[in-house]
């Protein structure tokens, strides 16, 4: 049986939330391999090259790389567009996710994609890096992949395309299911194994 990801509930809103400003979200550890620097580089492209400033990026997380990321955002002149938050309780995390228009996860390496599963289950589009475990979600409506290393121009193209399209979002392949559905599958497998003995 392949690994199953569970979410609390599937409550897709069907399309991106259309709000002003555009709300971008990263949530996770602030470590070099998590690729938050690629998101910050993309903000530079968004603001200083494309002249799009009607957005806000919320970065939720903690880690050893945070001071580097804060310095990089200041050096690139994008720090006024970023709100930094520590890790949140589960209920606060859910509320922060509900406010997001697009989830950005661009790690160089990733073993699990629970944050992406949660976003898609809530109807929030995601932009993820290909070549990691997050790639399995690219076939889901509303999940878009970028090649590694992320090209800021390509990331910005996707942000602008997704934000302006009202793209439908939501799990369709059966990879994203509620925890109760996942638990029922494991229970069936366990009972099958017991019957064989």
WOHUBEL-V550226 format. One record per residue. PSI is psi in whole degrees, -180 to 180 (none if undefined). OMEGA is omega in radians with two decimals (* if undefined). Layout:
PSI;OMEGA + PSI;OMEGA
This chain:
129;-3.14 + 162;3.13 + 137;3.14 + 135;3.07 + 135;3.11 + 152;3.07 + 159;-3.12 + -46;3.11 + 157;3.06 + 110;-3.07 + 58;-3.07 + 135;3.08 + 1;2.99 + -35;3.10 + 170;-3.08 + 148;3.04 + 133;-3.13 + 101;-3.13 + 162;3.03 + 129;-0.10 + 169;3.05 + 133;-3.09 + 112;3.10 + 149;-3.09 + 135;2.87 + 136;3.05 + 128;3.13 + -175;3.12 + 149;3.11 + 80;3.13 + 156;-3.04 + -44;-3.06 + -11;-3.14 + -12;2.98 + 17;3.13 + -29;3.09 + -32;3.08 + -35;3.08 + -44;3.13 + -40;3.08 + -37;3.11 + -33;3.08 + -38;3.10 + -46;3.11 + -44;-3.09 + -45;-3.05 + -54;-2.94 + -20;3.13 + -50;-3.10 + -11;3.12 + 34;3.08 + 116;-3.06 + 5;-3.09 + 63;3.13 + 169;3.07 + 133;3.04 + 126;3.01 + 127;3.08 + 115;3.14 + 119;3.11 + 176;3.14 + 160;3.09 + 169;-3.06 + -20;-3.05 + -1;-3.04 + -45;-3.09 + -39;3.09 + -44;-3.12 + -42;3.11 + -45;3.13 + -43;3.14 + -42;-3.13 + -36;3.09 + -44;3.14 + -35;-3.11 + -3;3.11 + 34;3.14 + 2;-3.03 + -28;3.13 + -12;-3.12 + 4;-3.07 + 135;2.99 + 124;-3.12 + 131;3.09 + 145;3.07 + 175;3.03 + 145;-3.05 + 160;3.00 + 165;-3.11 + -46;-3.11 + -39;3.09 + -38;3.11 + -46;3.13 + -43;3.13 + -40;3.12 + -41;3.11 + -42;-3.11 + -27;-3.13 + -15;-3.01 + 146;3.00 + -35;-3.13 + 133;3.01 + 134;3.10 + 120;3.09 + 106;-3.03 + 50;-3.10 + 155;3.04 + -28;-3.11 + 140;-3.14 + 136;-3.13 + -32;-3.10 + 154;-3.11 + 38;-3.06 + -39;-3.12 + -37;3.12 + -42;3.09 + -43;3.12 + -45;-3.12 + -50;-3.12 + -38;3.12 + -24;3.11 + 2;3.12 + 22;-3.12 + 121;3.11 + 154;-3.13 + 142;2.99 + 121;-3.01 + 162;3.10 + 138;3.06 + 159;3.11 + 9;3.07 + 179;3.11 + -22;-3.13 + -21;-3.11 + -28;-3.11 + -18;-3.12 + -8;-3.06 + -26;3.11 + -11;3.11 + 141;3.07 + 129;3.09 + 2;3.09 + 129;-3.04 + 140;-3.10 + 149;3.02 + 145;3.13 + 155;3.08 + 144;-0.21 + 148;-3.07 + 131;3.04 + 119;-3.10 + -36;-3.14 + -40;3.11 + -41;3.11 + -45;3.14 + -40;3.08 + -45;3.14 + -44;3.13 + -49;-3.10 + -39;3.12 + -47;-3.11 + -42;-3.08 + -26;-3.09 + 5;-2.97 + -16;-3.05 + 37;-3.08 + 139;3.06 + 141;-3.10 + 143;3.02 + 151;-3.12 + 136;3.13 + -17;-3.02 + -10;-3.07 + -2;3.09 + -30;-3.12 + 115;-3.12 + 168;3.12 + 158;3.12 + -36;-3.13 + -37;3.08 + -41;3.11 + -45;3.14 + -39;3.13 + -38;3.09 + -47;3.13 + -37;3.11 + -42;3.10 + -44;3.13 + -44;3.14 + -45;-3.13 + -37;3.08 + -43;-3.13 + -38;3.11 + -39;-3.13 + -29;-3.13 + -22;-3.09 + none;*
